[in-house]
């Protein structure tokens, strides 16, 4: 059993069943019918909420245990969405084969707390995200900053996995950055993320 399968093996939802607050705050950017890729969507809290907003959601994750719980949550909330188990550490995600570089790409990619990799895998993952987006598509990303190591209320324990404003600005310099800010806020996302947290939000649009 992988560390992620073990993390998600309990009856409770490790990060809760309610959507991420930053994601909800971007609701005005979302429209029914948009094609959305939810990256490392885990037990589905964000993907299910996106489907409830009328988006066509593909939820991808590396853990089959998490995806089983995500499917259960989608059924409980009465929404239809697609699921695909994907090794996100691969250079080419299977989902890319049908969408890369064309109008079949995603209108929105949602990447909430995907900080389980460091450089160079992080750069590889960011490149895959960009390729998944159609021209004009939106990236909604939230992560932790290095100050999170002081709070210890969730997230990775390795500083190199964490984001800074300068790092994200550099990594997404080829996109139009609509919002990029660091802030400290209390979050309550199951037992996995709970308490005062050092956060960074990014909203970026793929250039035509």
N, C-alpha and C positions, 0 to 999 in steps of 0.2 A: 504494500500500500504506500503510495507517495505521501509526502508531507501534506500536500493539499487535500488528497482524499481523506487523510486522517483528520485534518482540520475541519472538514465539512461532514464528518461521519456522525455527529451527534444529532439528536432529534431537533434541537433548536437551530435557528439560522444564525450562523456565527457572526455575520454582519447585519443581522436583522432582516426584516422584510420590507421596510420603508425605503424609498429612494434617497439618494444622496442629496443633501440640501443645495449644494452648488448646482447640481443638475436641474433640480426643480426651479431654481432661480433663473434659469435660461429658457423657461417654457415659452416665452414670447418668440424665440427663434425657431420653434418647432411647428410643423404643420402636418395635419393628417395626410397620409399617403407618402410622406418622405421615407426613403429607404435608409435604414440605420443599422450600423454595425456596433454592437456592444462588446468591447474587447475585455477579455478576462472578467466576464460577467458573473462568475461564481454561481451563487445560489439564486441569481436572477432578479434581485430587488430592483436594479436599475432597468434592465431589459423589460421586465414586466410593466413597470411604470411607463416606459416609453411606448409600449404596445397599447396601454390604456389611453394614451394621448392620440392614438390613431396611426402611429408610425408602423411601417413594415419592418420588423426587427429580426435581425439575425444575431443570436447570442452565442458567442464563442468562448470556450474555456478549455483548459487542459485536463480538468478533473471530471470524470464521469459521475462521481458521487455528487458533486456540486450540481451538475446538469440535471440529474434525476430530481433533485430538490427544486431546481428552477422550473422544471416542467410541472411539478406538483403545484408550485406557487402560481404559475400561469393558469393552470386548470382551476384553481381556487378563485382566482380573480376574473375568470371568464374571458381570457384573451388568447388569441392565436398568434404564435410566433415560431420562428425556426431556430433550431439549435444545431451546432456543429462542434464536435470535440476536436480541438486544434492544438498542436504543439506550438505555442507562441514563440518558442525559441528557435524554430526553424527559420531559415532565411526566406523561404517562400511559403506563405500560408496557403493551404489548398483553396481558400475562398478567393484568393487573388486571381486564380486562373481565368475566371469568367468576368472579372470586373476591371482588371487593371487597365488604366489609361483610356477608358472609354466612357460613354454616356451611361453604361450599365453600372458605373461606380456608385458608391454610397453618397447620399446627400449629407449624412451626418455620421461621424465616428465618435463614440463616447468611450473615454478611457479614464476611469475613476480608480485611483490608487493601484496603478499597474507597476509599482516600484519593486518588483521581485527580480529585476535584472540591473546590471551595471554596464558601463562601457566595456567592450564595443557592442554587446548585445542590445543595449538600450538604443543606440543609434540605428541598429538594424531594425528594431521594432518600430521606431519612429518612421523610418523609411517605408516600411510596410504599410503603416497607417496612412501615410501620404499617398501611396499608390492606390489604396482602396478608395480614396475620395475622388468623386467626379470634380471637374472644374467648377469652382464656386462653392464646393462642399465645405461643411463646417466641422471643425474638431473641437470637442468639449472635453477638457482634461483637468483633473484635479489631483494634486499629490501633496506630499509633505516636504517641508524645507528642513535643513539641518537642525534648526531649533527644536524639532520634534524629539531629538535624542535627549533633551532635557525634560520634556513632558512625559515621555514614555507611556503614552495613552493609545498606542497602536502604531502600525507601520514597521518598516525594517529597522534593524539595529545597526546597519552599516551606513556610514555617512555617504559613501560613494553612490548609494542607491537613491539618495534624496535629491530634490530639485532646487535650484536657485533661479531667480529671475534672469540673471545673465545667461545661465546655461540654456534655459528654454528659449530665450530670445535668439540665441545663436542657433540652436537646433532647428528652429522654425523660422529662420530668417527668410526663407523662400516662400513663406505664406504671409498673408496680411493679418497682423495681430490686432484683434479687436479689443481684447481685454487681457491683461496680464498683471496680477497683483498678488502680493504676499500679505497674509493677515493671520491673526490668532483668533480662534473661535472655539467655543465648546461644541462638540458634536456627540451625538448618541447614535451609534450604528451597531447594535447588538453588543456582544461582549468583546468583539474584535477592535472596535474604535469607540472609545468612550472617555470624554473629558476634554479639557483644554488642549487644543491642537494647533500646531504651526503649519498653516496651509498655504498652497499656492494654486491659483486658478488661471487657466488659459482658455481663451476663445480665439480661434484662428480660422481664416478662410483660405482655401486653396485658390491660388491665382489662376485666372483664365489664360 
